[in-house]
Amino acid sequence: MYTYDIDWKPDATLWSNRWDIYLRGNPDDEIHVFAIVNSLMIIFFLSGIVAMILLRTLRKEVRRHEERSDELGMGGLRE
């Protein structure tokens, strides 16, 4: 069985000001923002590389398909 004890201590902080310490923020918040921006930049960079590879591959495949269609006399995507 688990129990705990609570001791109530009077405090001079007003009820309306008791959240101020949490709302002021933490000095380490700037580090978190920097890390998020850095991660987003890496994601966009890698996504761009993947998109370039896909576009080059698709262009090559379309070109190959058109050449085969022309060889067989079936026309191509241009018609």
C-alpha positions as CSV (number, residue, x, y, z in Angstrom):
1,M,0.0,0.0,0.0
2,Y,1.3,3.5,-0.9
3,T,0.5,6.5,1.2
4,Y,1.8,10.1,1.2
5,D,1.5,13.1,3.5
6,I,0.8,16.7,2.7
7,D,2.0,19.6,4.7
8,W,0.3,22.9,3.9
9,K,2.7,25.9,4.2
10,P,1.6,29.5,4.0
11,D,3.1,31.5,1.2
12,A,3.3,35.3,0.6
13,T,2.6,34.9,-3.2
14,L,-0.8,36.3,-4.2
15,W,-3.3,34.0,-5.9
16,S,-3.2,36.1,-9.1
17,N,0.6,36.0,-9.3
18,R,1.3,32.3,-8.6
19,W,1.6,31.3,-12.3
20,D,4.0,34.1,-13.2
21,I,7.0,31.9,-12.5
22,Y,5.8,29.4,-15.1
23,L,4.7,31.9,-17.7
24,R,8.0,33.9,-17.7
25,G,9.6,31.0,-19.6
26,N,12.8,29.2,-19.3
27,P,16.2,30.5,-20.7
28,D,16.6,27.1,-22.3
29,D,13.6,27.8,-24.6
30,E,16.0,29.4,-27.2
31,I,17.9,26.1,-27.5
32,H,14.7,24.2,-28.2
33,V,13.7,26.7,-30.9
34,F,17.1,26.4,-32.5
35,A,16.9,22.6,-32.4
36,I,13.5,22.6,-34.1
37,V,14.6,25.0,-36.8
38,N,17.7,22.9,-37.4
39,S,15.6,19.8,-37.7
40,L,13.2,21.4,-40.1
41,M,16.1,22.6,-42.3
42,I,17.5,19.1,-42.4
43,I,14.1,17.6,-43.3
44,F,13.6,20.1,-46.2
45,F,17.1,19.5,-47.5
46,L,16.7,15.7,-47.5
47,S,13.2,16.0,-49.0
48,G,14.6,18.1,-51.8
49,I,17.3,15.5,-52.5
50,V,14.7,12.7,-52.6
51,A,12.4,14.8,-54.9
52,M,15.3,15.5,-57.3
53,I,16.2,11.8,-57.4
54,L,12.5,10.8,-58.1
55,L,12.1,13.5,-60.8
56,R,15.3,12.3,-62.6
57,T,14.2,8.7,-62.4
58,L,10.7,9.5,-63.6
59,R,12.0,11.5,-66.6
60,K,14.3,8.7,-67.5
61,E,11.5,6.2,-67.3
62,V,9.1,8.3,-69.4
63,R,11.8,8.8,-72.0
64,R,12.5,5.1,-72.1
65,H,8.7,4.3,-72.4
66,E,8.4,6.8,-75.3
67,E,11.3,5.3,-77.2
68,R,9.8,1.8,-76.8
69,S,6.4,3.0,-78.0
70,D,8.0,4.7,-81.0
71,E,9.9,1.5,-81.9
72,L,6.7,-0.5,-81.8
73,G,4.8,2.1,-83.7
74,M,2.3,2.6,-80.9
75,G,2.8,6.4,-80.7
76,G,3.6,7.9,-77.3
77,L,2.5,10.2,-74.7
78,R,2.8,13.1,-77.1
79,E,0.0,12.1,-79.4
